[in-house]
Amino acid sequence: MNTKNPIEKMISLLNEQELWTRHLTLKRNEFLKVEGSVDVNLYMVEQGCIRIFVIDEYEEHTIRFGYANNLIAALDSFISEQPSDLYMQALRKSQLKVLAKDRFMGFVHNNDDAFELWYKVLESMVYQQMERERDILTSSPLDRYRRVFNRSPQLFQEVPDKYIASYLRMTPETLSRIKKS
């Protein structure tokens, strides 16, 4: 396993162990999870793009995206095994590998290397989320755009602007102005 980050390493390990239980194909705009449901699966996006978001009384708020060779989960529901307010939706036709939590956690708890790697994956996710929250709370729209563009240029090739604007907590018009400047 000579890949760089813990998520890539975890995907490689899961592929090597052939732990995925099934494949799933979602049509464009099809939901993988809706508000109020429980989802205790871990997914690897093989192709396409998945958006994770919440809805308040006024609008949708995009929290995360998952593209090819990325792990995604409704992490709150995955951890708590309780319903959550998250939605997961395919932005275009998407193919996913699916791994049930019980099978995954059984593997992780019986393999020290996998346990350590899962811990690093969770650390990475927490760090990314904290970094994003800090950006949203303290950075200008231009600075948020630049940081996300530098960190994830793939986002701007795969995701429609209205969802990027939601993720960056700005209006589509603001995003359009920033992109033009």
N, C-alpha and C positions, 0 to 999 in steps of 0.2 A: 504494500500500500504506500506508494510514494506520491500521493496527492497532497495538496497544500492544506486545505482547511478541514476542520473536524466534520463538517457536513459531507464534504466529498469523501472523506475517509469512511464515514458511517455508511454512505450509499454503497461504496465499494465492498465493505464488509457484508452488508445485507445481500448484495448481489452474489458474492462469493459463497455465502451460506445458503443461498436460494430460499430465503425466508418469506419472500412475497407470497401472499396467499391467492391473489387474483389480479387481473387487469380490469380496468374500467375505462370506458370511453364516454366522454361528455360532449354533447352538442354545444355550439356557441350559445352563451347565456344560460345554459342549464345549471341548476343548483346542485352542489355536492352536499351542502348543509344549509339549513334554514334556522332562523331564530326559534328558540324553544326546544330544539332537538339535542340529543346526545350523540357525539361522534367520538369514538375511542379508537380510531384508526390513524395510522401514520401513512402518509402518501408520498410517493416519489413521482414528480411530474416527468414523464418521458417526452412529452410533446405538448405544446400549447401554453396556456397561461391561466392561472387561477387567481382570483382576487378574493381577499378576506376583508369583510367590512361589517360595520354595525349601522343601524338606522336609528336616529333619534326622531323626535316628532317633526323635524323640519327637513332633514337631509341625510344622505348616506355619508359615512366617514370611512374611507379606505384605510386599513391598518397595515396590510402586507400584500405582497404578490409572490406567487411561486411560478417559476418558469422551468424550462427543461433542465434536468439534472439538479433539482432542488427538492428538499424535503419540506412538506407542509403538513400542518395539523390544525385543528381547532384546539389549540394548546390548552385553553382553560377547561374545555370539556374532556380532553384527553387525560389531563391530570386529575381532575375532580370526579370524572365519570358522572357528571351532572349536566342538565340542559344549560345551554349558554345562548347569549343573544347574538352570536356571530353567524354571519352568512358566508358561504364559500361558493363562488360562482365562476364558471369557465368563461373567459372573455372571448375565446374562440374554441373550435373543436380541440379537445385536449385528451391525452391518453395518460393514465396514471397507473402505477403499481400500488397495490393496497396491502397493508400489513396490520393485522389486528393487534391491539395493545397487549392482550394476554400473551400472545405468541412472542411479540417483541420483547416485553419485559422478562419473560421466561428466559429468553436468549441472553439478554443483558445481565440478568442476575446470576446466570451460570457461566459467565465468561468475563473474567477480570478486565481484559482488554476492551471488550465491548462496553462494560460498565464505565470504565474511565473515559472512553470516547463519548458515550451518551452524556456524561457529566460535562464534557467539553462542549458538546453541541448545545446543551442547555445554557451553559455560561455564555456562549457566543450569541445565542438568541436574546438573552437578558441584556447583554452589553449593547447589541444592536438596537433593542427597544429603548434602552436608556438614552443612547446617543440620539435617536430619533425624537424622543420626548424633549430633550434639551434643545435640539434644533427648533422644534415647533414653538417652544416657550420663549426662546431667547434670540433667535436669528431672524433676520429680515427675509422676506420671500426670495430675494435674489440670492442670498447666502444659502438658504435651504435648497434652492434649485441647483446651485453650483455643487454643493456637497453631494447631493443625490446623483447628479450627473457624473461626477468623478467617481463615486462609489459604485454606481450601477448604470453604466451607459446603456446596457441591454434594455433597461426599463423603457427608455425613450424610443426604442425600435419596436417593442412588442406591445406596448400598452397605449390605448387611446388617451389623448390629452385630458379629457374630462376626468378620468380616473387618476391620472398623475396629479392633476390639480387638487383633487380630493385628498390624495395621499400627502401632498405638500401643504395642505390646509390653506389653499388660496383659491380664488375664482379662476375659471378657465380663461377669462379675459386677462387676468394678471399674468398667468402662465404664458399666454400668447405674446403679451408685451415683452416679457423677460426673454423669451426665445428669439424674438426679433432683434433685441438689442445686443 
